[in-house]
Amino acid sequence: MADAALWYWPLDTAGGSVNFVMLLNWTVMILYNYFSAMFVGPGYVPLGWTPEKSQDCMYLQYCKVCQSYKAPRSHHCRKCNRCVMKMDHHCPWINNCCGYQNHASFTLFLLLAPLGCIHASFIFIMTMYTQLYNRISFGWSSVKIDMSAAKRDPRPIIPFGLSAFAASLFALGLALGTTIAVGMLFIIQMKVILTNKTSIESWIEEKAKDRIQYYQTGETFIFPYDMGSKWKNFRQVFTWSGIPEGDGLDWPVRDGCHQYSLTIEQLKQKADKRVRSVKTFFTTPCTEEPRIALSKGDLILATRGLKHWMYGEKILISAADGGIRERGWFPRKCVEKYQYDSEAYQPVSSYVAYLHDALLLCAIPVKEMLNHEAMS
């Protein structure tokens, strides 16, 4: 705002007034949508929620943390510790999830922030250009710049010295970087909105294609929430009232699909993940996912793995565990495959790791590894 007043004083001309009002408008709209996305939140599935028809529970996953079934298009967020309606992703910028209720506000923020930064960049460039031009002295053999005062305007409205020039140059770099980074995020969000998907659902659709190709089942997966029209998909998120359509639990679906088409596919992928062999890679788990401490005799459902690490979930047998899910990475050397009775442990898969007596033989190196990975 200081640079805008210095370059184009708003009280003298109509152009300066329009420029300053537009700058204020960008600022207010960006902050409004930013705080709306932050404090309105994505909307959460009610604790203990179950579908109206009890027979529909077979099509849904059960969340042990929320003690409720996961409604269609909802996912559990480990950061928020709740099942989020139409979850797209957890955004650290707003310290909240982007989902059903705040998807429009978040997307508008991604649109308005680059537009405001483009306007600010133009102001920074013009201010630095005009102020430098007023301070340059052209001689026969040299060019001198005096930042102490403008030669053509001895009484500037706002002082513009070397520190102000450096601050404007730094702000210009931030504005250009924000324009590129946030602008790319806006393009990504608009792509998923125009197909009425979320980032998670796009990933589920890709895994569905991979599953069908892997097993050669011949089936065809049709994403159920794409209305077939970009305008109809757009209206699912953006409305004149600002309140998204629906209640976040029931969604309109395209012809040939029903309300649980996507959840059935998720159940198939979950079963497929349990059946497929654990793959081995060459890198360590560079991720924010937690490690879990193991004891002799623990049963672990292993779903994926690296060269020296595996990822899985503890199988809780006793009622004293309280149904709390404990998932994370653990050393591969600590475990071996365990043949189990499928009727005794439900639900588990054929790939189960069992801590055995070899842990005692490797007690020292395993303990050092656990301490190194903050697993004590």
C-alpha positions in Angstrom: 0.0 0.0 0.0 2.9 2.4 0.7 4.4 1.7 -2.7 0.9 2.2 -4.3 0.6 5.6 -2.6 4.1 6.5 -3.6 3.7 5.5 -7.3 0.1 6.6 -7.9 -1.3 8.9 -5.2 -4.9 7.9 -4.9 -6.3 11.4 -4.0 -5.2 13.2 -7.1 -6.5 11.2 -10.0 -9.3 8.7 -10.7 -6.8 6.1 -11.8 -4.9 6.3 -8.5 -8.1 5.9 -6.6 -9.2 2.8 -8.6 -5.7 1.3 -8.2 -5.8 1.8 -4.4 -9.4 0.5 -4.0 -8.5 -2.6 -6.1 -5.5 -3.3 -3.9 -7.7 -3.0 -0.8 -10.3 -5.3 -2.4 -7.7 -8.0 -3.1 -6.5 -7.8 0.5 -10.0 -8.1 2.0 -11.2 -10.9 -0.2 -8.0 -13.0 0.2 -8.1 -12.7 4.0 -11.8 -13.4 4.1 -11.6 -16.6 2.1 -8.4 -17.7 3.9 -10.0 -17.4 7.4 -13.3 -18.9 6.1 -11.4 -22.0 4.9 -9.6 -22.1 8.3 -12.4 -21.5 10.8 -15.5 -22.9 8.9 -13.7 -26.2 8.5 -14.5 -29.1 6.1 -17.4 -30.6 8.1 -17.0 -33.9 10.0 -19.0 -37.1 9.9 -21.0 -37.2 13.2 -19.5 -39.4 15.8 -21.3 -42.8 15.9 -22.9 -42.2 12.4 -24.5 -45.2 10.7 -26.5 -45.3 7.5 -30.3 -45.2 7.7 -30.6 -48.7 6.3 -28.6 -51.2 8.5 -27.9 -53.5 5.5 -25.9 -50.6 3.9 -23.2 -51.0 6.5 -21.7 -53.9 4.5 -20.8 -51.4 1.8 -18.9 -49.0 4.2 -15.7 -49.0 6.1 -15.8 -48.7 9.9 -13.6 -46.1 11.7 -12.5 -47.4 15.1 -11.3 -43.9 16.2 -14.6 -42.2 15.5 -16.7 -45.3 16.4 -18.8 -44.8 13.2 -19.0 -45.8 9.6 -17.3 -43.8 7.0 -19.9 -42.0 4.9 -19.4 -42.0 1.1 -16.6 -39.7 0.1 -15.4 -39.3 3.7 -11.9 -40.2 5.0 -10.3 -40.2 8.4 -7.6 -37.5 8.9 -4.9 -38.4 11.3 -4.1 -34.7 11.9 -7.7 -33.7 12.7 -8.4 -37.1 14.3 -11.9 -37.1 12.7 -13.6 -38.5 9.6 -13.9 -35.6 7.2 -16.7 -35.2 4.7 -15.6 -35.2 1.1 -11.9 -34.9 2.2 -9.6 -33.5 -0.4 -6.4 -33.1 1.7 -5.1 -31.7 5.0 -3.6 -28.3 4.3 -0.9 -27.0 6.6 -1.5 -23.4 5.3 -4.9 -23.3 7.0 -4.1 -25.9 9.7 -7.3 -27.7 8.7 -8.6 -30.1 6.1 -10.0 -29.0 2.8 -13.4 -30.7 2.4 -17.1 -30.4 1.9 -17.9 -27.1 3.6 -14.7 -25.1 2.9 -13.7 -26.4 -0.5 -15.1 -23.3 -2.3 -13.4 -20.8 0.2 -10.1 -22.6 -0.2 -10.3 -22.6 -4.0 -11.3 -18.9 -4.1 -8.3 -18.2 -1.9 -6.0 -20.0 -4.4 -7.5 -17.9 -7.2 -7.5 -14.5 -5.5 -4.0 -14.8 -3.9 -2.2 -15.0 -7.4 -4.4 -12.2 -8.8 -3.6 -10.0 -5.9 0.1 -10.8 -6.1 0.2 -10.0 -9.8 -1.3 -6.6 -9.1 1.2 -6.1 -6.2 4.1 -7.1 -8.5 3.1 -4.5 -11.0 3.0 -1.8 -8.3 6.4 -2.9 -6.9 7.9 -2.7 -10.4 6.5 0.6 -11.3 7.4 2.1 -7.9 11.0 1.0 -8.1 11.3 2.1 -11.7 9.9 5.6 -11.1 11.8 6.2 -7.9 15.1 5.0 -9.5 14.4 7.1 -12.6 14.0 10.2 -10.4 17.3 9.5 -8.6 19.5 8.8 -11.6 22.0 11.4 -12.8 23.4 10.8 -16.3 27.0 12.2 -16.8 29.4 12.1 -19.7 31.2 9.1 -18.4 29.2 7.6 -15.6 25.7 7.1 -14.2 25.1 7.9 -10.5 22.2 6.9 -8.3 21.4 8.9 -5.2 18.8 7.2 -3.0 18.7 9.9 -0.4 16.2 12.1 -2.2 14.4 12.4 -5.5 15.8 15.2 -7.7 12.6 15.9 -9.5 10.4 15.7 -6.4 12.2 17.2 -3.4 9.3 16.5 -1.0 8.2 13.0 -1.5 4.9 12.0 0.1 6.5 8.8 1.6 10.3 8.5 2.0 11.8 6.0 -0.3 15.4 5.2 0.6 17.7 2.2 0.2 15.9 0.1 2.8 12.5 0.8 1.1 14.0 -0.2 -2.2 15.4 -3.5 -0.7 12.0 -4.2 0.9 10.2 -3.6 -2.3 12.6 -5.9 -4.2 12.2 -8.6 -1.6 8.4 -8.3 -1.6 8.4 -8.5 -5.5 10.2 -11.9 -5.2 7.7 -13.2 -2.7 4.8 -12.0 -4.9 6.1 -13.7 -8.0 6.9 -16.9 -6.1 3.4 -16.9 -4.6 1.8 -16.3 -8.0 3.6 -19.4 -9.5 3.2 -21.8 -6.6 -0.4 -20.9 -5.6 -1.5 -20.5 -9.2 -0.4 -24.1 -9.9 -2.3 -25.3 -6.9 -5.4 -23.5 -8.2 -5.1 -25.2 -11.5 -4.9 -28.6 -9.8 -7.9 -27.8 -7.7 -10.0 -26.7 -10.7 -9.2 -29.9 -12.5 -10.6 -32.0 -9.7 -13.6 -29.7 -9.2 -14.6 -29.8 -12.8 -14.6 -33.6 -12.7 -16.4 -33.5 -9.3 -13.5 -35.4 -7.7 -11.2 -34.8 -4.8 -7.4 -35.5 -4.8 -8.0 -38.7 -2.8 -10.7 -39.9 -5.2 -8.5 -39.3 -8.2 -6.0 -41.6 -6.5 -8.7 -44.2 -5.8 -9.7 -44.1 -9.4 -6.1 -44.7 -10.5 -5.8 -47.6 -8.1 -9.1 -49.0 -9.5 -7.6 -49.1 -13.0 -4.4 -50.8 -11.6 -6.4 -53.4 -9.7 -8.6 -54.3 -12.8 -5.5 -54.5 -15.0 -3.6 -56.6 -12.4 -6.3 -59.2 -12.1 -7.7 -59.0 -15.6 -11.2 -59.1 -14.3 -12.7 -57.3 -17.3 -14.9 -55.1 -15.1 -15.1 -51.3 -15.8 -15.0 -48.8 -13.0 -17.1 -45.6 -13.5 -16.6 -42.8 -11.1 -20.1 -42.3 -9.7 -20.1 -38.6 -8.8 -19.1 -37.1 -12.2 -22.3 -35.6 -13.5 -21.1 -35.5 -17.0 -21.2 -31.7 -17.3 -18.4 -29.4 -16.0 -21.0 -26.8 -15.1 -23.0 -29.3 -13.0 -19.8 -30.4 -11.3 -18.8 -26.8 -10.7 -22.2 -26.1 -9.1 -21.6 -28.9 -6.6 -18.9 -26.8 -5.0 -19.7 -23.2 -5.9 -23.2 -21.8 -5.2 -24.7 -18.3 -5.0 -25.5 -18.8 -1.3 -22.0 -19.9 -0.5 -23.3 -23.1 1.0 -22.4 -26.3 -0.9 -25.2 -28.6 -2.2 -26.3 -31.6 -0.1 -25.5 -32.5 3.5 -22.1 -34.0 2.9 -23.4 -37.6 3.6 -25.6 -38.3 0.6 -24.5 -37.4 -3.0 -26.2 -37.4 -6.4 -24.7 -40.0 -8.7 -24.6 -40.5 -12.4 -26.8 -43.1 -14.3 -25.6 -46.7 -13.9 -24.1 -46.1 -10.4 -25.5 -46.0 -6.9 -24.6 -44.3 -3.7 -22.0 -46.9 -2.7 -20.2 -47.5 -5.9 -17.1 -45.8 -4.7 -17.1 -47.3 -1.2 -17.4 -50.8 -2.7 -14.4 -50.1 -4.9 -12.5 -48.9 -1.7 -13.4 -52.2 0.0 -12.1 -54.2 -3.0 -8.8 -52.2 -3.0 -8.4 -52.8 0.8 -8.9 -56.5 0.3 -6.5 -56.4 -2.6 -3.9 -54.7 -0.5 -4.1 -57.5 2.0 -3.8 -60.2 -0.6 -0.9 -58.9 -2.6 2.6 -59.7 -1.5 4.6 -57.1 0.4 6.9 -55.4 -2.1 10.5 -54.5 -1.3 12.2 -51.3 -2.2 15.7 -49.9 -1.6 15.0 -46.7 0.4 14.2 -46.1 4.0 10.8 -44.7 5.0 11.3 -41.0 4.6 7.9 -40.0 5.7 6.0 -38.4 8.6 4.2 -41.7 9.3 4.9 -43.0 12.8 7.0 -45.9 14.0 5.5 -48.4 16.3 7.1 -50.2 19.2 6.8 -54.0 19.2 6.9 -56.7 21.8 7.5 -60.4 21.5 4.2 -62.1 20.5 2.6 -59.1 18.8 0.7 -59.8 15.6 1.1 -57.2 12.8 -0.9 -57.0 9.6 1.8 -55.9 7.1 0.5 -54.0 4.1 3.7 -52.6 2.5 7.4 -52.6 3.0 10.9 -51.4 2.2 14.2 -53.2 2.1 14.7 -53.0 5.9 11.3 -51.7 7.1 7.7 -52.8 6.9 4.5 -50.9 7.5 1.5 -52.4 9.2 -1.2 -52.4 11.9 -1.2 -54.1 15.2 -3.9 -56.8 15.5 -5.5 -56.1 18.8 -6.9 -59.2 20.4 -7.7 -58.3 24.0 -10.7 -56.1 24.9 -8.4 -54.0 27.2 -6.9 -52.4 24.1 -10.0 -50.3 23.7 -10.1 -50.7 19.9 -7.4 -48.1 19.3 -5.6 -48.6 15.9 -1.9 -48.5 16.1 -0.1 -48.3 12.7 3.4 -47.5 11.7 6.8 -48.7 10.5 8.8 -51.4 12.2 12.2 -53.2 11.4 11.8 -56.1 9.0 14.3 -58.2 10.9 12.1 -58.3 13.9 9.3 -60.3 12.3 8.6 -63.4 10.3 5.5 -64.6 8.4 3.0 -66.3 10.6 0.4 -68.9 9.5 -2.8 -67.9 11.2 -6.4 -69.2 11.5 -8.6 -66.9 9.4 -11.6 -67.7 11.6 -9.7 -66.7 14.8 -8.5 -63.3 13.7 -10.9 -61.0 11.8 -10.3 -59.0 9.8 -6.7 -60.0 8.8 -5.0 -61.2 5.7 -2.5 -64.0 4.7 0.4 -61.6 5.2 0.9 -61.3 8.9 4.1 -60.7 10.7 4.8 -62.4 14.1 7.5 -61.5 16.5 9.5 -64.6 17.4 12.5 -65.7 19.4 14.9 -64.3 16.9 14.2 -60.9 18.5 16.1 -62.1 21.5 19.0 -63.0 19.4 19.0 -59.6 17.8 18.1 -57.7 21.0 21.0 -55.2 20.9 21.0 -54.1 17.3 17.2 -54.0 17.3 17.2 -51.8 20.4 19.7 -49.5 18.9 17.6 -49.2 15.8 14.4 -48.5 17.8 16.2 -45.8 19.8 17.6 -44.3 16.6 14.1 -44.1 15.1 12.5 -42.7 18.3 10.5 -45.8 18.9 11.3 -46.3 22.5 
